[in-house]
Amino acid sequence: MAGGEKSMKALREVWKRAENSLCADCGKPDPDWASSTLGVFICLSCSGIHRNIPSISKVKSLKMDHWDDAQVQFLAKHGNAVTKATYEAHIPIYYYQPTYNDCQVLREQWIRAKYERKEFTEPGKQLPYTDGVKEGILWKRGRDNGQFLPRKFLLSEREGCLKYFTKQDAKEPKINVKIDVINATFQPVKIGNPNGLQITYLKDNKTRNIFVYHKSGKEVVDWFNAIRSVQFHYLKVAFPIASDNEIKNRLTRNFLKEGYMEKTGPKQREAFKKRWFTLDHRRLMYFKDPLDAFAKGEVFVGSRENGYSVQKGLPSGTQGNFSWHYGLTIVTPDREYLFTCETETDQLDWIAAFTSVINQAMTPQEYAIEAYFKFKS
């Protein structure tokens, strides 16, 4: 067997190991790139991020590039498991580890945090999101004028809250939000900035949106993980018998689905109106514009055992005028909610999202939220 063929055979054998079947950085199946300096197998998308830090990582295609014997031996000696044991040895439990479904800034800062800044290689390392307090400027979208302006934000573990101030020297904050009612999720497309972050919180049991960004990808991801850190420590005190993993599952969450649908009113004879919908677990919110601060309305989506279901299509005899023809119906104990989607793909995606929520049993806290929605209506 010629030397080149022998190297390729050895490369394929390392590549086929179970530990190397997912991208080391985002978990995408069947990675076909690798770093010849770090020894990890990665996907095409993550290889592009590695290529931007050439002092740390040299990437090559496993299919198209030539690998010499020394490089193959290096891959064989390392691989994803060995390299992760070094670079992911001490990740704080609250630190958000992105997947291939997450946005570019999250994935890039995760890769840079691991390999370039070596944030997780030793225990107890002091990091920007571990102090229990964070203060700085974020560019916040004005609720009424839509302009992004610099605002001072302060996150405090001791006080268990997030504040923002309209002026640098202001003594009183514009808002002061308890950390346990806050959610944060990256929204680069919606906000129109690659580092766009949507912060939501409950005010009088209604969801309020704040849209922010920072020019530095590192800084905005540090803010995101600082929020998760403060939430984690707050919930550890509030729920002392809960496991770390149970608490981790109660930290910031991505929305299950967002997008446009048409809806009609409770009498089901009104014209259907186009609205932007956000499904945040059991809260279905709808907005006139995706960047509105407050929802025009919210619908509670309970569990199947409590009388909630989702059905494809609209009830026969639906009278309201609608321009989209892929309907779906949310059935609750009190009424039916009718929606239409622009495409069949949208319709099926929404049905799948609603089904995933409806199939889950409700928690005691969710029964309390359901009771509030019924009282309000």
N, C-alpha and C positions, 0 to 999 in steps of 0.2 A: 504494500500500500504506500503510495507516494506521501511525502511529508504533509502536503496541503490537505489531502483527503483525510489523513490521520488526525490532523488538527480539527477539521470540520466534524469528524465523527466524535471526537472528544468534546467539542463544543456542544453538539446536539445532546450528548449524554448529560452534561451539566444543565443545559436548558430544560431538559425533560424532568428534572427533579421536581417533586411536588412543591417544595418550598419556593420554587421559581416560577410557579404557574400563574401567579398574580403579580401585577406591578408593585414593586416595593414601596412606592410612594402614594398611590391612589387606589390600589386594589383592583384595577381593571384586569380582566382575564386575558391570558395569552399575550404577555408582553413580548415584543420582538426587537427590542433595543436593550443595550446594556452599557454600564459605565465601566470602562477598562481601568479606572483609577479607584473607584469605590467598590466594585465587584457586585453591583446590584443589577437585577433585571427589571426594566421599566418599559412603560408604554410609549408610543410615539409622542403623545401630548407632554408627558413629563420629561421626555428626552429634550424637548425644546427648551424647557426651563433649565435643565442641567447645562445645556449648551450656553446659556447666558452666564454661567459661573465656571468658565474654563479653567480657572486656577484651582478648582476643587474637583471637577468632573470632566472626563473626556468620554463622549458617548459614540457608540458605533452601532450600526444595524447588524443584527444577528443573521439576517438573510442576505444582505447585499454587500457588506464590507468584509475585508480579509482580516482574520484574527491569527496572529502568530502564536507559536507554542507557549511563550511566556505569558501572554495575555490570557490564553485559555486556562493555563495552570492557575493564574491569579483568580480567575472567575471560579474555578473548581474549589480553590482553597477558601473562598469567601461565599458568594451567593447571598440571597436575601436574608436567610436566617442568621448567619454569622454577622453580617453588616448591621442588621436591625438590633442585634444584641448589644452592639457598641453604640450606635447613634440614637437608639430609642430606649436606652436603659432606664431612664428616669423621667418619663413623661408625666407631668401632673395629671391626675385622673380627670380634672375638669378641662384640660386642654383639648380643643376641638381638632380631631384628626380628619382632614377632608378626604372625600372619595372622588372618583372620576366624575360624579355628577355635580360637584361643587365648582364654583367660579375660579377664574385664573388667579386672582389675588390670594385667595385662601390656599390654593395648592402651591403657588410660588413661595409664599412665606413659610409654609410647612417644610418645603424642601430646603430653603435657605436656613431655617431654624435648625434643622437636623445637621446638615453637612457643612454649611458655611459658618454659622455662629455656634454650632455644637452646644445647643441649649440643653440637651437631654443626656449628655454623656457622664455627668457626675451628679451625685445627690446634693440637695440643698442649695443649688446654684441660685443666686439672686437674679431674678428676671423682671422685666418691666410690668408683668401682669401678676406678680406674686406679692407685691407690697401691701395689699389691702387698701391702697389708696392710689388714685390716678387723677391727675389734673392736667388739662391742656385745652387746646383750641380744636374744634371741629367746625367744618363749614356746614351750616344748618339751613335747610330750605324754609323760607318764610311761609307761614300757614296761608296767608291771604295773597301775597304778591308773587310767590313762587321763586323769589331771588334767594340764592345761597349767600349767606353772610357768616363771617367768623363769630363763633360764640364760645364762651368758656364753659367747659363741662368739668364736673367734679364727681368722682365715684369714691364712696367711702364704705369700707367694710365695717368700721366701728359704728357708723350711723345707720348702716344697712340701706343706703339709698344712692340714687343718681340725681344730681342737680345740674341745671344749666342756667347761665346768667346772660342777660342781654348785653351787659357792658362788662368790660374787664374789671372795673373797680366797684361793681355793684355789690352791696352787702347782702341783699336779699335775692334768692334765686327766682327765676321765672317759674320754674317747676321744681318740685322736690318729690321724687317718686320712690316708693319702697321697692327694694331690689327684687322681692319675690313676685311682683306683678309685671316685671319687665321681660320682654323677649327681644332678641336681636337676630337679624338674618340678613345676609348679603344680597343686595338687589342691584347689581351693576346695570342691567338692561333697563329696568324700570326707572332708576334714578338718572341714568344717562352718564354715569361716571364709573370707571372700572373699579373704584374703591368705594362704591356706594353702599351704605349700611342703613337698613331700616330698623329703627328702634320703636317698639310698640309697648304700651302699658295700659292697664285698666284704670279708668277714671269713672267713678260711679258705675262700675260694672260695664262700661262701654269702652271700646278699644280706641285709643288715640295713637296716631302714627307720627313719628318724627323721622325725617329723612336727612342723613348727614353723609359727609365724605371727608377724607383727608388726602392731601396730595401724596403722602407717603403710604405705600401699601403696608409696610411694616407697622407704622403707627396705628392704622385703622384696625389691623388684625390684633395688635397688642390691646387696643381698647376692647375689642370683641372678647378676647380671652380673659381680660381683667374683669369684665362683667360676669363671665362664667365663674371665675375664681371667687368673686365676692358672693355670688349666688350660692356657690357650693358651701362656703363656710357659714353663711347665714342659715342654710337649710340643715347643715350638720347640727347646729344648735337647736333649731326648731324641731327637728325629728331625730333625736339622739339614738333611737334604736334602729333607724333605717340604715341599710348597707350603703357603702360608697357607690355601688352600681345603681341602686335604687335612686339615690340622690342625683347621680350623673344623668339619669334618664329624665329628670325634672328640670334640667338646665335649658338653655336656649334651644329652639327647635326651628327647623325649616318649615315653611308652609307646605301642606300636602299638595295643594294645587292652586294656581291662579289663572285668570284669564277672563275673557268676555263671554257673557251669556245674555240672553234676553229674559226678562221676567215680567209677570203680570201681577196685579194686586189681589187682595183676598177674595174679591167677588168673582174673579176669573173672567170678567167680561171687559176689563180695561185693555187698551192696546199694550202689547209687550214693549218694554223699554230696554235698550242696550245698557248694561251696567258691567263694571269691573268687579269680579268676585274673587275673594280670598278665602280658602278653606284652611283655618288654623285649628287643627284637630276637630273639636266639636263645635267650633264657632264658624259659621258661614257668614261672611260679611260682604256687603255690596256697596260700591262706591260709584259716583257719577264719573270720577276721574281716578286713575290708579294712584295719583299722588295726593289725594284728598287727606286731610288730617283726621277727619272723623267719617265713619261709615254712615250711609243713609239708613241702613238697617242691618240687623243681625238675626240669624236663625240658629237655634240650637239643634244639633244633630245628635240624637241619643242612640241607644242600642236597640238591636232587633227585639230583644226580650222585653223591652219597654214600649214596643209599638211603633218603632221607626223602621222605614224601609225606603228603598229607591227603586223606581220602576222606569223602564225604557218607554219613551213615548208620552203623549199627553192623554188625559181622559177623553173619551169620545164626547163630542159635542162642545169641546172647548171653543168659546166664542171670540176671545180677544184676537186682534190682528197681530200676526207675527211674520217677520221676514225670513227668519231662519227656521228650518224644517226638521231639525233633529232634536226632538223633545225629550225631556226627562221629568219625572215627578218625584218629589220628596214627600213621603207620607209621614206625618207626625200624629200623635194622639189627638191633636186639636184641629189640624187642618192639613190641606195638601198645598204644596208650593210647586208652581209650574215654571219650567225654564225651557228655553230652546238654545241650541248650539248651532254654530255656523257649518260645521262639518261632522261627519259621522265619527271621525277619529276623536274630535273634542268630546262628543257625546259619550263615547265609550270610556275615554280617560276620566271624565267626571264621574261616571257611574262607578268605575273601579275605585276612585278615591273615596266616594261616599260609602261604598260597600265596605272598604277597609275600616272605616270608622264605626259604622253600624254593627259590624261583626264583633267589636270589642265590648266587653262588659264595662259598665260605668263604675267609676270610683265614688266614694262618699262625697268628695268635693264636687264631682260632676252632678250628682243629684241636687246639691245645693244650687249650682248654677242653673240647672233645669228649672228648679222652683222659682228662681228669680225671673227667668224668661216668662214663665207662665203667669207670675204675678204682674209683670210689666204689661203683658198683653191683655 
